């Protein structure tokens, strides 16, 4: 039993090590880097828009910072993973509200972008990445996209006009850590298949 656990730990370390190397390899290719950055920026903008922290504004330029911004920065607004905006930036037709949600959204956007960047490498070089022998990488990235959408689930329900019960809203609040775990797990699943020596 002990030997089996030790073997599993070694396999996990090798998979994580290969995933790190594959993640670095994504940024050595301009096309894969573009996939990562394009996906991350697109997701972050949609995330902020769904939260109501990015939207139309009045013309002109203006920056407003609330008093005690550092204290309020970590203050929950609607739930455990929804935070109070501490600054408003108006730039022409766009108004942006800065909060800890931006940092969280950026982290998840980068994880989703990296998942799709690795999947893009697998799609472009199936022989190198083992797509022919296993489809777990593509499946994992698909799940990563779905899990990333969980972060702003309650807001999406409201935007779409659905009446969600308190139980559903409460469940969505805890999907953020689940989404992060799924995204990290899918990075390992995809990255361990990439042979960086052939890229």
Biotite code that builds the C-alpha atoms (Angstrom):
import biotite.structure as struc

atoms = struc.array([
    struc.Atom([0.000, 0.000, 0.000], chain_id="A", res_id=1, res_name="UNK", atom_name="CA", element="C"),
    struc.Atom([2.820, 2.405, 0.916], chain_id="A", res_id=2, res_name="UNK", atom_name="CA", element="C"),
    struc.Atom([4.680, 1.589, -2.314], chain_id="A", res_id=3, res_name="UNK", atom_name="CA", element="C"),
    struc.Atom([1.520, 2.238, -4.351], chain_id="A", res_id=4, res_name="UNK", atom_name="CA", element="C"),
    struc.Atom([1.077, 5.648, -2.702], chain_id="A", res_id=5, res_name="UNK", atom_name="CA", element="C"),
    struc.Atom([4.723, 6.487, -3.334], chain_id="A", res_id=6, res_name="UNK", atom_name="CA", element="C"),
    struc.Atom([4.376, 5.504, -7.004], chain_id="A", res_id=7, res_name="UNK", atom_name="CA", element="C"),
    struc.Atom([1.257, 7.664, -7.350], chain_id="A", res_id=8, res_name="UNK", atom_name="CA", element="C"),
    struc.Atom([3.076, 10.609, -5.788], chain_id="A", res_id=9, res_name="UNK", atom_name="CA", element="C"),
    struc.Atom([5.994, 10.195, -8.198], chain_id="A", res_id=10, res_name="UNK", atom_name="CA", element="C"),
    struc.Atom([3.589, 10.073, -11.166], chain_id="A", res_id=11, res_name="UNK", atom_name="CA", element="C"),
    struc.Atom([1.859, 13.214, -9.928], chain_id="A", res_id=12, res_name="UNK", atom_name="CA", element="C"),
    struc.Atom([5.181, 15.039, -9.577], chain_id="A", res_id=13, res_name="UNK", atom_name="CA", element="C"),
    struc.Atom([6.196, 14.025, -13.105], chain_id="A", res_id=14, res_name="UNK", atom_name="CA", element="C"),
    struc.Atom([2.804, 15.154, -14.483], chain_id="A", res_id=15, res_name="UNK", atom_name="CA", element="C"),
    struc.Atom([3.052, 18.518, -12.698], chain_id="A", res_id=16, res_name="UNK", atom_name="CA", element="C"),
    struc.Atom([6.643, 18.976, -13.886], chain_id="A", res_id=17, res_name="UNK", atom_name="CA", element="C"),
    struc.Atom([5.672, 18.213, -17.500], chain_id="A", res_id=18, res_name="UNK", atom_name="CA", element="C"),
    struc.Atom([2.691, 20.551, -17.220], chain_id="A", res_id=19, res_name="UNK", atom_name="CA", element="C"),
    struc.Atom([4.935, 23.392, -16.052], chain_id="A", res_id=20, res_name="UNK", atom_name="CA", element="C"),
    struc.Atom([7.300, 22.802, -18.968], chain_id="A", res_id=21, res_name="UNK", atom_name="CA", element="C"),
    struc.Atom([4.383, 22.663, -21.424], chain_id="A", res_id=22, res_name="UNK", atom_name="CA", element="C"),
    struc.Atom([2.925, 25.879, -19.994], chain_id="A", res_id=23, res_name="UNK", atom_name="CA", element="C"),
    struc.Atom([6.240, 27.658, -20.534], chain_id="A", res_id=24, res_name="UNK", atom_name="CA", element="C"),
    struc.Atom([6.394, 26.224, -24.072], chain_id="A", res_id=25, res_name="UNK", atom_name="CA", element="C"),
    struc.Atom([3.048, 27.835, -24.911], chain_id="A", res_id=26, res_name="UNK", atom_name="CA", element="C"),
    struc.Atom([4.643, 31.274, -24.551], chain_id="A", res_id=27, res_name="UNK", atom_name="CA", element="C"),
    struc.Atom([7.512, 30.363, -26.873], chain_id="A", res_id=28, res_name="UNK", atom_name="CA", element="C"),
    struc.Atom([5.060, 30.104, -29.770], chain_id="A", res_id=29, res_name="UNK", atom_name="CA", element="C"),
    struc.Atom([3.425, 33.342, -30.940], chain_id="A", res_id=30, res_name="UNK", atom_name="CA", element="C"),
    struc.Atom([0.254, 31.602, -32.168], chain_id="A", res_id=31, res_name="UNK", atom_name="CA", element="C"),
    struc.Atom([-0.305, 29.751, -28.877], chain_id="A", res_id=32, res_name="UNK", atom_name="CA", element="C"),
    struc.Atom([0.484, 32.930, -26.910], chain_id="A", res_id=33, res_name="UNK", atom_name="CA", element="C"),
    struc.Atom([-2.148, 34.760, -28.940], chain_id="A", res_id=34, res_name="UNK", atom_name="CA", element="C"),
    struc.Atom([-4.697, 32.067, -28.064], chain_id="A", res_id=35, res_name="UNK", atom_name="CA", element="C"),
    struc.Atom([-3.880, 32.422, -24.345], chain_id="A", res_id=36, res_name="UNK", atom_name="CA", element="C"),
    struc.Atom([-3.995, 36.220, -24.302], chain_id="A", res_id=37, res_name="UNK", atom_name="CA", element="C"),
    struc.Atom([-7.043, 36.510, -26.561], chain_id="A", res_id=38, res_name="UNK", atom_name="CA", element="C"),
    struc.Atom([-9.006, 34.016, -24.465], chain_id="A", res_id=39, res_name="UNK", atom_name="CA", element="C"),
    struc.Atom([-7.921, 35.618, -21.187], chain_id="A", res_id=40, res_name="UNK", atom_name="CA", element="C"),
    struc.Atom([-8.820, 39.151, -22.274], chain_id="A", res_id=41, res_name="UNK", atom_name="CA", element="C"),
    struc.Atom([-12.140, 38.050, -23.762], chain_id="A", res_id=42, res_name="UNK", atom_name="CA", element="C"),
    struc.Atom([-13.109, 36.076, -20.672], chain_id="A", res_id=43, res_name="UNK", atom_name="CA", element="C"),
    struc.Atom([-12.109, 38.869, -18.281], chain_id="A", res_id=44, res_name="UNK", atom_name="CA", element="C"),
    struc.Atom([-14.157, 41.444, -20.201], chain_id="A", res_id=45, res_name="UNK", atom_name="CA", element="C"),
    struc.Atom([-17.212, 39.159, -20.216], chain_id="A", res_id=46, res_name="UNK", atom_name="CA", element="C"),
    struc.Atom([-16.709, 38.387, -16.522], chain_id="A", res_id=47, res_name="UNK", atom_name="CA", element="C"),
    struc.Atom([-16.553, 42.075, -15.571], chain_id="A", res_id=48, res_name="UNK", atom_name="CA", element="C"),
    struc.Atom([-19.530, 42.894, -17.782], chain_id="A", res_id=49, res_name="UNK", atom_name="CA", element="C"),
    struc.Atom([-21.604, 40.094, -16.227], chain_id="A", res_id=50, res_name="UNK", atom_name="CA", element="C"),
    struc.Atom([-20.744, 41.389, -12.748], chain_id="A", res_id=51, res_name="UNK", atom_name="CA", element="C"),
    struc.Atom([-21.772, 44.901, -13.747], chain_id="A", res_id=52, res_name="UNK", atom_name="CA", element="C"),
    struc.Atom([-18.234, 46.205, -13.250], chain_id="A", res_id=53, res_name="UNK", atom_name="CA", element="C"),
    struc.Atom([-17.785, 47.128, -16.905], chain_id="A", res_id=54, res_name="UNK", atom_name="CA", element="C"),
    struc.Atom([-20.420, 48.943, -18.884], chain_id="A", res_id=55, res_name="UNK", atom_name="CA", element="C"),
    struc.Atom([-21.413, 52.017, -20.820], chain_id="A", res_id=56, res_name="UNK", atom_name="CA", element="C"),
    struc.Atom([-20.571, 55.386, -19.345], chain_id="A", res_id=57, res_name="UNK", atom_name="CA", element="C"),
    struc.Atom([-20.807, 59.064, -20.060], chain_id="A", res_id=58, res_name="UNK", atom_name="CA", element="C"),
    struc.Atom([-18.281, 60.911, -22.183], chain_id="A", res_id=59, res_name="UNK", atom_name="CA", element="C"),
    struc.Atom([-15.169, 62.297, -20.581], chain_id="A", res_id=60, res_name="UNK", atom_name="CA", element="C"),
    struc.Atom([-12.495, 60.952, -18.283], chain_id="A", res_id=61, res_name="UNK", atom_name="CA", element="C"),
    struc.Atom([-12.861, 60.630, -14.521], chain_id="A", res_id=62, res_name="UNK", atom_name="CA", element="C"),
    struc.Atom([-11.325, 58.556, -11.695], chain_id="A", res_id=63, res_name="UNK", atom_name="CA", element="C"),
    struc.Atom([-13.051, 58.254, -8.315], chain_id="A", res_id=64, res_name="UNK", atom_name="CA", element="C"),
    struc.Atom([-11.579, 56.294, -5.385], chain_id="A", res_id=65, res_name="UNK", atom_name="CA", element="C"),
    struc.Atom([-13.686, 55.587, -2.286], chain_id="A", res_id=66, res_name="UNK", atom_name="CA", element="C"),
    struc.Atom([-12.459, 56.517, 1.175], chain_id="A", res_id=67, res_name="UNK", atom_name="CA", element="C"),
    struc.Atom([-10.760, 53.675, 3.097], chain_id="A", res_id=68, res_name="UNK", atom_name="CA", element="C"),
    struc.Atom([-10.221, 51.863, -0.190], chain_id="A", res_id=69, res_name="UNK", atom_name="CA", element="C"),
    struc.Atom([-7.762, 49.348, 1.241], chain_id="A", res_id=70, res_name="UNK", atom_name="CA", element="C"),
    struc.Atom([-10.199, 48.266, 3.956], chain_id="A", res_id=71, res_name="UNK", atom_name="CA", element="C"),
    struc.Atom([-13.155, 48.048, 1.577], chain_id="A", res_id=72, res_name="UNK", atom_name="CA", element="C"),
    struc.Atom([-11.098, 46.208, -1.050], chain_id="A", res_id=73, res_name="UNK", atom_name="CA", element="C"),
    struc.Atom([-11.486, 42.927, 0.867], chain_id="A", res_id=74, res_name="UNK", atom_name="CA", element="C"),
    struc.Atom([-15.085, 43.567, 1.933], chain_id="A", res_id=75, res_name="UNK", atom_name="CA", element="C"),
    struc.Atom([-17.635, 41.094, 0.518], chain_id="A", res_id=76, res_name="UNK", atom_name="CA", element="C"),
    struc.Atom([-20.539, 42.677, -1.352], chain_id="A", res_id=77, res_name="UNK", atom_name="CA", element="C"),
    struc.Atom([-23.114, 39.978, -2.149], chain_id="A", res_id=78, res_name="UNK", atom_name="CA", element="C"),
    struc.Atom([-21.377, 36.792, -1.036], chain_id="A", res_id=79, res_name="UNK", atom_name="CA", element="C"),
    struc.Atom([-18.016, 35.253, -0.177], chain_id="A", res_id=80, res_name="UNK", atom_name="CA", element="C"),
    struc.Atom([-16.551, 35.752, -3.682], chain_id="A", res_id=81, res_name="UNK", atom_name="CA", element="C"),
    struc.Atom([-18.148, 39.055, -4.662], chain_id="A", res_id=82, res_name="UNK", atom_name="CA", element="C"),
    struc.Atom([-16.329, 42.180, -3.500], chain_id="A", res_id=83, res_name="UNK", atom_name="CA", element="C"),
    struc.Atom([-17.145, 45.865, -3.169], chain_id="A", res_id=84, res_name="UNK", atom_name="CA", element="C"),
    struc.Atom([-15.773, 48.183, -5.892], chain_id="A", res_id=85, res_name="UNK", atom_name="CA", element="C"),
    struc.Atom([-13.262, 50.690, -4.525], chain_id="A", res_id=86, res_name="UNK", atom_name="CA", element="C"),
    struc.Atom([-12.625, 52.774, -7.644], chain_id="A", res_id=87, res_name="UNK", atom_name="CA", element="C"),
    struc.Atom([-14.526, 53.939, -10.702], chain_id="A", res_id=88, res_name="UNK", atom_name="CA", element="C"),
    struc.Atom([-12.788, 54.810, -13.941], chain_id="A", res_id=89, res_name="UNK", atom_name="CA", element="C"),
    struc.Atom([-14.797, 56.556, -16.651], chain_id="A", res_id=90, res_name="UNK", atom_name="CA", element="C"),
    struc.Atom([-13.065, 56.726, -20.014], chain_id="A", res_id=91, res_name="UNK", atom_name="CA", element="C"),
    struc.Atom([-15.283, 58.002, -22.801], chain_id="A", res_id=92, res_name="UNK", atom_name="CA", element="C"),
    struc.Atom([-18.114, 55.554, -23.437], chain_id="A", res_id=93, res_name="UNK", atom_name="CA", element="C"),
    struc.Atom([-16.851, 52.980, -20.889], chain_id="A", res_id=94, res_name="UNK", atom_name="CA", element="C"),
    struc.Atom([-17.120, 52.849, -17.105], chain_id="A", res_id=95, res_name="UNK", atom_name="CA", element="C"),
    struc.Atom([-15.043, 50.359, -15.140], chain_id="A", res_id=96, res_name="UNK", atom_name="CA", element="C"),
    struc.Atom([-15.353, 49.510, -11.436], chain_id="A", res_id=97, res_name="UNK", atom_name="CA", element="C"),
    struc.Atom([-12.182, 48.168, -9.808], chain_id="A", res_id=98, res_name="UNK", atom_name="CA", element="C"),
    struc.Atom([-12.484, 45.583, -7.032], chain_id="A", res_id=99, res_name="UNK", atom_name="CA", element="C"),
    struc.Atom([-10.931, 42.316, -5.876], chain_id="A", res_id=100, res_name="UNK", atom_name="CA", element="C"),
    struc.Atom([-13.265, 40.677, -8.428], chain_id="A", res_id=101, res_name="UNK", atom_name="CA", element="C"),
    struc.Atom([-10.930, 41.979, -11.148], chain_id="A", res_id=102, res_name="UNK", atom_name="CA", element="C"),
    struc.Atom([-7.963, 40.131, -9.614], chain_id="A", res_id=103, res_name="UNK", atom_name="CA", element="C"),
    struc.Atom([-9.987, 36.920, -9.195], chain_id="A", res_id=104, res_name="UNK", atom_name="CA", element="C"),
    struc.Atom([-11.360, 37.214, -12.729], chain_id="A", res_id=105, res_name="UNK", atom_name="CA", element="C"),
    struc.Atom([-7.887, 37.805, -14.147], chain_id="A", res_id=106, res_name="UNK", atom_name="CA", element="C"),
    struc.Atom([-6.540, 34.693, -12.407], chain_id="A", res_id=107, res_name="UNK", atom_name="CA", element="C"),
    struc.Atom([-9.328, 32.512, -13.766], chain_id="A", res_id=108, res_name="UNK", atom_name="CA", element="C"),
    struc.Atom([-9.066, 34.124, -17.206], chain_id="A", res_id=109, res_name="UNK", atom_name="CA", element="C"),
    struc.Atom([-5.354, 33.259, -17.336], chain_id="A", res_id=110, res_name="UNK", atom_name="CA", element="C"),
    struc.Atom([-6.039, 29.662, -16.266], chain_id="A", res_id=111, res_name="UNK", atom_name="CA", element="C"),
    struc.Atom([-8.692, 29.291, -18.969], chain_id="A", res_id=112, res_name="UNK", atom_name="CA", element="C"),
    struc.Atom([-6.407, 30.919, -21.539], chain_id="A", res_id=113, res_name="UNK", atom_name="CA", element="C"),
    struc.Atom([-3.545, 28.600, -20.604], chain_id="A", res_id=114, res_name="UNK", atom_name="CA", element="C"),
    struc.Atom([-5.824, 25.566, -20.852], chain_id="A", res_id=115, res_name="UNK", atom_name="CA", element="C"),
    struc.Atom([-6.893, 26.605, -24.344], chain_id="A", res_id=116, res_name="UNK", atom_name="CA", element="C"),
    struc.Atom([-3.300, 27.440, -25.298], chain_id="A", res_id=117, res_name="UNK", atom_name="CA", element="C"),
    struc.Atom([-2.198, 23.921, -24.359], chain_id="A", res_id=118, res_name="UNK", atom_name="CA", element="C"),
    struc.Atom([-5.186, 22.429, -26.161], chain_id="A", res_id=119, res_name="UNK", atom_name="CA", element="C"),
    struc.Atom([-4.287, 24.513, -29.215], chain_id="A", res_id=120, res_name="UNK", atom_name="CA", element="C"),
    struc.Atom([-0.782, 22.996, -29.177], chain_id="A", res_id=121, res_name="UNK", atom_name="CA", element="C"),
    struc.Atom([-2.340, 19.545, -28.938], chain_id="A", res_id=122, res_name="UNK", atom_name="CA", element="C"),
    struc.Atom([-4.613, 20.324, -31.876], chain_id="A", res_id=123, res_name="UNK", atom_name="CA", element="C"),
    struc.Atom([-1.786, 21.747, -34.013], chain_id="A", res_id=124, res_name="UNK", atom_name="CA", element="C"),
    struc.Atom([0.641, 18.925, -33.194], chain_id="A", res_id=125, res_name="UNK", atom_name="CA", element="C"),
    struc.Atom([-1.395, 15.849, -32.336], chain_id="A", res_id=126, res_name="UNK", atom_name="CA", element="C"),
    struc.Atom([1.538, 13.464, -32.741], chain_id="A", res_id=127, res_name="UNK", atom_name="CA", element="C"),
    struc.Atom([3.599, 15.383, -30.206], chain_id="A", res_id=128, res_name="UNK", atom_name="CA", element="C"),
    struc.Atom([0.810, 15.826, -27.702], chain_id="A", res_id=129, res_name="UNK", atom_name="CA", element="C"),
    struc.Atom([-0.778, 12.417, -27.758], chain_id="A", res_id=130, res_name="UNK", atom_name="CA", element="C"),
    struc.Atom([-4.194, 13.550, -28.943], chain_id="A", res_id=131, res_name="UNK", atom_name="CA", element="C"),
    struc.Atom([-4.454, 10.528, -31.156], chain_id="A", res_id=132, res_name="UNK", atom_name="CA", element="C"),
    struc.Atom([-4.078, 8.190, -28.191], chain_id="A", res_id=133, res_name="UNK", atom_name="CA", element="C"),
    struc.Atom([-6.031, 10.193, -25.592], chain_id="A", res_id=134, res_name="UNK", atom_name="CA", element="C"),
    struc.Atom([-8.686, 12.881, -25.745], chain_id="A", res_id=135, res_name="UNK", atom_name="CA", element="C"),
    struc.Atom([-8.479, 13.801, -22.064], chain_id="A", res_id=136, res_name="UNK", atom_name="CA", element="C"),
    struc.Atom([-6.656, 17.067, -22.826], chain_id="A", res_id=137, res_name="UNK", atom_name="CA", element="C"),
    struc.Atom([-9.406, 18.441, -25.035], chain_id="A", res_id=138, res_name="UNK", atom_name="CA", element="C"),
    struc.Atom([-12.090, 17.193, -22.649], chain_id="A", res_id=139, res_name="UNK", atom_name="CA", element="C"),
    struc.Atom([-10.314, 18.801, -19.706], chain_id="A", res_id=140, res_name="UNK", atom_name="CA", element="C"),
    struc.Atom([-10.124, 22.166, -21.470], chain_id="A", res_id=141, res_name="UNK", atom_name="CA", element="C"),
    struc.Atom([-13.812, 21.971, -22.361], chain_id="A", res_id=142, res_name="UNK", atom_name="CA", element="C"),
    struc.Atom([-14.587, 21.341, -18.684], chain_id="A", res_id=143, res_name="UNK", atom_name="CA", element="C"),
    struc.Atom([-12.308, 24.232, -17.771], chain_id="A", res_id=144, res_name="UNK", atom_name="CA", element="C"),
    struc.Atom([-14.354, 26.600, -19.905], chain_id="A", res_id=145, res_name="UNK", atom_name="CA", element="C"),
    struc.Atom([-17.558, 25.421, -18.253], chain_id="A", res_id=146, res_name="UNK", atom_name="CA", element="C"),
    struc.Atom([-16.079, 25.670, -14.767], chain_id="A", res_id=147, res_name="UNK", atom_name="CA", element="C"),
    struc.Atom([-14.739, 29.151, -15.410], chain_id="A", res_id=148, res_name="UNK", atom_name="CA", element="C"),
    struc.Atom([-18.242, 30.316, -16.232], chain_id="A", res_id=149, res_name="UNK", atom_name="CA", element="C"),
    struc.Atom([-19.317, 29.272, -12.738], chain_id="A", res_id=150, res_name="UNK", atom_name="CA", element="C"),
    struc.Atom([-17.611, 32.290, -11.216], chain_id="A", res_id=151, res_name="UNK", atom_name="CA", element="C"),
    struc.Atom([-20.257, 34.726, -12.328], chain_id="A", res_id=152, res_name="UNK", atom_name="CA", element="C"),
    struc.Atom([-23.131, 32.246, -12.426], chain_id="A", res_id=153, res_name="UNK", atom_name="CA", element="C"),
    struc.Atom([-25.558, 34.171, -10.199], chain_id="A", res_id=154, res_name="UNK", atom_name="CA", element="C"),
    struc.Atom([-25.071, 37.339, -12.223], chain_id="A", res_id=155, res_name="UNK", atom_name="CA", element="C"),
    struc.Atom([-25.639, 35.461, -15.479], chain_id="A", res_id=156, res_name="UNK", atom_name="CA", element="C"),
    struc.Atom([-28.898, 34.087, -14.078], chain_id="A", res_id=157, res_name="UNK", atom_name="CA", element="C"),
    struc.Atom([-30.014, 37.597, -13.190], chain_id="A", res_id=158, res_name="UNK", atom_name="CA", element="C"),
    struc.Atom([-28.965, 38.994, -16.581], chain_id="A", res_id=159, res_name="UNK", atom_name="CA", element="C"),
    struc.Atom([-30.910, 36.262, -18.352], chain_id="A", res_id=160, res_name="UNK", atom_name="CA", element="C"),
    struc.Atom([-33.941, 37.043, -16.212], chain_id="A", res_id=161, res_name="UNK", atom_name="CA", element="C"),
    struc.Atom([-34.218, 33.750, -14.345], chain_id="A", res_id=162, res_name="UNK", atom_name="CA", element="C"),
    struc.Atom([-35.562, 33.765, -10.793], chain_id="A", res_id=163, res_name="UNK", atom_name="CA", element="C"),
    struc.Atom([-32.995, 31.824, -8.778], chain_id="A", res_id=164, res_name="UNK", atom_name="CA", element="C"),
    struc.Atom([-33.712, 30.613, -5.282], chain_id="A", res_id=165, res_name="UNK", atom_name="CA", element="C"),
    struc.Atom([-31.386, 31.369, -2.368], chain_id="A", res_id=166, res_name="UNK", atom_name="CA", element="C"),
    struc.Atom([-30.103, 27.799, -2.472], chain_id="A", res_id=167, res_name="UNK", atom_name="CA", element="C"),
    struc.Atom([-28.944, 28.151, -6.098], chain_id="A", res_id=168, res_name="UNK", atom_name="CA", element="C"),
    struc.Atom([-27.259, 31.486, -5.383], chain_id="A", res_id=169, res_name="UNK", atom_name="CA", element="C"),
    struc.Atom([-25.500, 29.972, -2.360], chain_id="A", res_id=170, res_name="UNK", atom_name="CA", element="C"),
    struc.Atom([-24.340, 26.997, -4.427], chain_id="A", res_id=171, res_name="UNK", atom_name="CA", element="C"),
    struc.Atom([-22.912, 29.281, -7.136], chain_id="A", res_id=172, res_name="UNK", atom_name="CA", element="C"),
    struc.Atom([-20.856, 31.188, -4.559], chain_id="A", res_id=173, res_name="UNK", atom_name="CA", element="C"),
    struc.Atom([-18.880, 28.047, -3.781], chain_id="A", res_id=174, res_name="UNK", atom_name="CA", element="C"),
    struc.Atom([-18.255, 27.163, -7.436], chain_id="A", res_id=175, res_name="UNK", atom_name="CA", element="C"),
    struc.Atom([-15.334, 29.602, -7.679], chain_id="A", res_id=176, res_name="UNK", atom_name="CA", element="C"),
    struc.Atom([-12.916, 27.370, -5.716], chain_id="A", res_id=177, res_name="UNK", atom_name="CA", element="C"),
    struc.Atom([-14.289, 24.328, -7.562], chain_id="A", res_id=178, res_name="UNK", atom_name="CA", element="C"),
    struc.Atom([-13.642, 26.092, -10.880], chain_id="A", res_id=179, res_name="UNK", atom_name="CA", element="C"),
    struc.Atom([-10.051, 26.880, -9.878], chain_id="A", res_id=180, res_name="UNK", atom_name="CA", element="C"),
    struc.Atom([-9.407, 23.254, -8.846], chain_id="A", res_id=181, res_name="UNK", atom_name="CA", element="C"),
    struc.Atom([-10.871, 21.981, -12.142], chain_id="A", res_id=182, res_name="UNK", atom_name="CA", element="C"),
    struc.Atom([-8.784, 24.448, -14.142], chain_id="A", res_id=183, res_name="UNK", atom_name="CA", element="C"),
    struc.Atom([-5.573, 23.440, -12.369], chain_id="A", res_id=184, res_name="UNK", atom_name="CA", element="C"),
    struc.Atom([-6.431, 19.755, -12.758], chain_id="A", res_id=185, res_name="UNK", atom_name="CA", element="C"),
    struc.Atom([-7.103, 20.179, -16.454], chain_id="A", res_id=186, res_name="UNK", atom_name="CA", element="C"),
    struc.Atom([-3.745, 21.939, -16.878], chain_id="A", res_id=187, res_name="UNK", atom_name="CA", element="C"),
    struc.Atom([-2.050, 18.822, -15.510], chain_id="A", res_id=188, res_name="UNK", atom_name="CA", element="C"),
    struc.Atom([-4.153, 16.540, -17.725], chain_id="A", res_id=189, res_name="UNK", atom_name="CA", element="C"),
    struc.Atom([-3.317, 18.479, -20.867], chain_id="A", res_id=190, res_name="UNK", atom_name="CA", element="C"),
    struc.Atom([0.256, 19.472, -20.018], chain_id="A", res_id=191, res_name="UNK", atom_name="CA", element="C"),
    struc.Atom([1.457, 15.974, -19.163], chain_id="A", res_id=192, res_name="UNK", atom_name="CA", element="C"),
    struc.Atom([0.750, 14.879, -22.745], chain_id="A", res_id=193, res_name="UNK", atom_name="CA", element="C"),
    struc.Atom([2.825, 17.602, -24.383], chain_id="A", res_id=194, res_name="UNK", atom_name="CA", element="C"),
    struc.Atom([6.318, 16.599, -25.457], chain_id="A", res_id=195, res_name="UNK", atom_name="CA", element="C"),
    struc.Atom([8.133, 19.922, -25.266], chain_id="A", res_id=196, res_name="UNK", atom_name="CA", element="C"),
    struc.Atom([11.174, 18.547, -27.110], chain_id="A", res_id=197, res_name="UNK", atom_name="CA", element="C"),
    struc.Atom([9.118, 18.335, -30.315], chain_id="A", res_id=198, res_name="UNK", atom_name="CA", element="C"),
    struc.Atom([7.689, 21.857, -30.186], chain_id="A", res_id=199, res_name="UNK", atom_name="CA", element="C"),
])
